[in-house]
Amino acid sequence: MTEFTHDILVAGGGIAGLTAAAAFGQAGFSVLCVDPAPPVTEREAQGADLRTTAFLQPAQAMLARAGLWGRLAPHAMPLQTMRIMDISGEMEKSRVRRDFDAADISDQPFGWNLPNWLLRREMAARVEEMPNVTFRPGVAATGLFTRTGEARVRLSDGDEARVRLVIAADGRNSPMRQAAGIGARTLRFGQKALAFAVTHPIPHENVSTEIHLKGGPFTLVPLPDHAGKPSSAVVWMEEGREALRLRDLPTEALEATMSARSAWLLGPLSLASQITLWPIISRVADRFAGERLALVAEAAHVVPPIGAQGLNMSLADLAALLELAEARPEGLGDPAMLAAYDRKRALDVRMRVAGVSMLNGVSMLGGQPFGALRARGIEALHGVAPVRRGLMRLGLGAGNAPRP
Ligand SMILES: Cc1cc2nc3c(=O)[nH]c(=O)nc-3n(C[C@H](O)[C@H](O)[C@H](O)COP(=O)(O)OP(=O)(O)OC[C@H]3O[C@@H](n4cnc5c(N)ncnc54)[C@H](O)[C@@H]3O)c2cc1C
């Protein structure tokens, strides 16, 4: 009989990997999680992930199930209103502006926003206190060998893990996906996203705002006050060379440019962090499972950062996998479980990747008549009442059928 070292190996200790480790640990499975890069858990430290993640309602439920929400809630900023604007029109009245209020569909906010570096700090601390979960930062998964009854994963420190299930949460280039010979389709947009934090004189009132102009959206997401001033996280998508030019501007010139780009909605913006740069692609794996292997998060799907879909889809992957594991623990990682996982996620993931890619394509269009087309596209996607309610419900995972 096979001697397993653990039930599960999670490759990757990013936000998705650490959530997987905590969730499966909480459900009683023994878990080993490895990641070659130790988590950077301070805002000002070199290499800190300065993005923030807006967790929508179902993702919050998953974090609660993993025993993580109690630690995260004190740092979370509720998102009550989502505002979409197109500011290409020259006259105020020719601009498109739509507000979606969470109160229209539930008594909860749309979601909660948290900085990624803080998520890693709290998640690493949580798995540290779980007796059946081992997190080994500084160690990579370097090789995968599977057969019907087990997976063997070679580790960079010379060890080998023998497990029933490998969860690949090892990012967009997923070494585990490649080791399993699973391909992926990629769509390149030629854009990059600048991510940083700002402070501003006008309070954000818990409104998350996506401002569209050619090149891509400029998104302001509420954060708790910083240095005694209202603060927001910014994700600013632009054509690649323009993004590099913006990153290299002197601070004063950058602040003037970003304030104008935000249409001065919150007054003049002041840079309040380092800037990080992220290439924008869409990618979907050809399938989401292989022998003894489940792909989750960016190992399975990557989308442009529009509508807070990326990590929320990832937590939906974990919720589906956990449900299957708990329904039949003795079948953990067997072909029936993994085929069911692939079936459960395929349609939802492909629909969302296609939808967000289309929205990004529309958002990038520049110049007249494309500005007008973009405005009409955005209005069509967000403006018509049933479509709008459908999108809101989709975002909240409340089902796909729009209410009449
Ligand atoms: C600018 C920006 C803003 C975003 N905002 C949002 C948002 O508001 N809401 C949202 O839902 N999503 C958002 N996303 C998407 C979200 O950030 C990503 O989906 C998420 O960070 C990806 O998490 P991950 O754990 O899959 O990948 P990663 O964070 O890349 O983690 C992968 C981990 O795997 C490790 N690894 C690599 N190789 C190995 C190996 N051989 N063995 C073991 N480990 C390995 C890496 O070191 C890394 O730590 C945003 C994305 C961008 C670019």
The ligand as an SDF file (V2000), in Angstrom:
LIG
                    3D

 53 58  0  0  0  0  0  0  0  0999 V2000
   -3.2190   44.7590  -11.4560 C   0  0  0  0  0  0  0  0  0  0  0  0
   -4.0860   43.6030  -11.0350 C   0  0  0  0  0  0  0  0  0  0  0  0
   -5.1650   43.8050  -10.1670 C   0  0  0  0  0  0  0  0  0  0  0  0
   -6.0000   42.7360   -9.7920 C   0  0  0  0  0  0  0  0  0  0  0  0
   -7.0900   42.9570   -8.9730 N   0  0  0  0  0  0  0  0  0  0  0  0
   -7.9280   41.9250   -8.6700 C   0  0  0  0  0  0  0  0  0  0  0  0
   -9.1160   42.1280   -7.8650 C   0  0  0  0  0  0  0  0  0  0  0  0
   -9.4260   43.2250   -7.4220 O   0  0  0  0  0  0  0  0  0  0  0  0
   -9.9110   41.0370   -7.5990 N   0  0  0  0  0  0  0  0  0  0  0  0
   -9.6060   39.8020   -8.0710 C   0  0  0  0  0  0  0  0  0  0  0  0
  -10.3670   38.8540   -7.8200 O   0  0  0  0  0  0  0  0  0  0  0  0
   -8.4860   39.5820   -8.8020 N   0  0  0  0  0  0  0  0  0  0  0  0
   -7.6570   40.6130   -9.1180 C   0  0  0  0  0  0  0  0  0  0  0  0
   -6.5390   40.3890   -9.8850 N   0  0  0  0  0  0  0  0  0  0  0  0
   -6.1770   39.0280  -10.2160 C   0  0  0  0  0  0  0  0  0  0  0  0
   -5.4670   38.3890   -9.0280 C   0  0  0  0  0  0  0  0  0  0  0  0
   -4.5000   39.2580   -8.4960 O   0  0  0  0  0  0  0  0  0  0  0  0
   -4.8120   37.1230   -9.4510 C   0  0  0  0  0  0  0  0  0  0  0  0
   -5.8190   36.2760   -9.9300 O   0  0  0  0  0  0  0  0  0  0  0  0
   -4.1310   36.4620   -8.2870 C   0  0  0  0  0  0  0  0  0  0  0  0
   -3.1950   37.2660   -7.6600 O   0  0  0  0  0  0  0  0  0  0  0  0
   -3.4170   35.2590   -8.8050 C   0  0  0  0  0  0  0  0  0  0  0  0
   -3.1760   34.4890   -7.7300 O   0  0  0  0  0  0  0  0  0  0  0  0
   -2.4390   33.1020   -7.8950 P   0  0  0  0  0  0  0  0  0  0  0  0
   -2.2770   32.6370   -6.4840 O   0  0  0  0  0  0  0  0  0  0  0  0
   -3.0620   32.2400   -8.8850 O   0  0  0  0  0  0  0  0  0  0  0  0
   -1.0220   33.4610   -8.5790 O   0  0  0  0  0  0  0  0  0  0  0  0
    0.2680   34.1290   -7.9800 P   0  0  0  0  0  0  0  0  0  0  0  0
   -0.0480   35.2430   -7.0550 O   0  0  0  0  0  0  0  0  0  0  0  0
    1.1400   34.4110   -9.1620 O   0  0  0  0  0  0  0  0  0  0  0  0
    0.8880   32.9610   -7.1140 O   0  0  0  0  0  0  0  0  0  0  0  0
    1.5530   31.8710   -7.6630 C   0  0  0  0  0  0  0  0  0  0  0  0
    2.6030   31.4070   -6.6880 C   0  0  0  0  0  0  0  0  0  0  0  0
    3.1900   30.2140   -7.1800 O   0  0  0  0  0  0  0  0  0  0  0  0
    4.5400   30.2270   -6.8760 C   0  0  0  0  0  0  0  0  0  0  0  0
    5.2660   29.2810   -7.7240 N   0  0  0  0  0  0  0  0  0  0  0  0
    5.8060   29.4870   -8.9500 C   0  0  0  0  0  0  0  0  0  0  0  0
    6.4550   28.3720   -9.3680 N   0  0  0  0  0  0  0  0  0  0  0  0
    6.3100   27.4440   -8.3830 C   0  0  0  0  0  0  0  0  0  0  0  0
    6.7570   26.1090   -8.2160 C   0  0  0  0  0  0  0  0  0  0  0  0
    7.5180   25.5040   -9.1320 N   0  0  0  0  0  0  0  0  0  0  0  0
    6.4250   25.4540   -7.0790 N   0  0  0  0  0  0  0  0  0  0  0  0
    5.6700   26.0560   -6.1280 C   0  0  0  0  0  0  0  0  0  0  0  0
    5.2330   27.3270   -6.2320 N   0  0  0  0  0  0  0  0  0  0  0  0
    5.5510   28.0060   -7.3470 C   0  0  0  0  0  0  0  0  0  0  0  0
    4.9560   31.6830   -7.0700 C   0  0  0  0  0  0  0  0  0  0  0  0
    6.1620   31.9840   -6.3430 O   0  0  0  0  0  0  0  0  0  0  0  0
    3.7410   32.4140   -6.5230 C   0  0  0  0  0  0  0  0  0  0  0  0
    3.8700   32.7610   -5.1480 O   0  0  0  0  0  0  0  0  0  0  0  0
   -5.7170   41.4390  -10.2850 C   0  0  0  0  0  0  0  0  0  0  0  0
   -4.6380   41.2230  -11.1610 C   0  0  0  0  0  0  0  0  0  0  0  0
   -3.8390   42.3040  -11.5520 C   0  0  0  0  0  0  0  0  0  0  0  0
   -2.7100   42.0640  -12.5350 C   0  0  0  0  0  0  0  0  0  0  0  0
  1  2  1  0
  2  3  1  0
  2 52  2  0
  3  4  2  0
  4  5  1  0
  4 50  1  0
  5  6  2  0
  6  7  1  0
  6 13  1  0
  7  8  2  0
  7  9  1  0
  9 10  1  0
 10 11  2  0
 10 12  1  0
 12 13  2  0
 13 14  1  0
 14 15  1  0
 14 50  1  0
 15 16  1  0
 16 17  1  0
 16 18  1  0
 18 19  1  0
 18 20  1  0
 20 21  1  0
 20 22  1  0
 22 23  1  0
 23 24  1  0
 24 25  2  0
 24 26  1  0
 24 27  1  0
 27 28  1  0
 28 29  2  0
 28 30  1  0
 28 31  1  0
 31 32  1  0
 32 33  1  0
 33 34  1  0
 33 48  1  0
 34 35  1  0
 35 36  1  0
 35 46  1  0
 36 37  1  0
 36 45  1  0
 37 38  2  0
 38 39  1  0
 39 40  1  0
 39 45  2  0
 40 41  1  0
 40 42  2  0
 42 43  1  0
 43 44  2  0
 44 45  1  0
 46 47  1  0
 46 48  1  0
 48 49  1  0
 50 51  2  0
 51 52  1  0
 52 53  1  0
M  END
$$$$
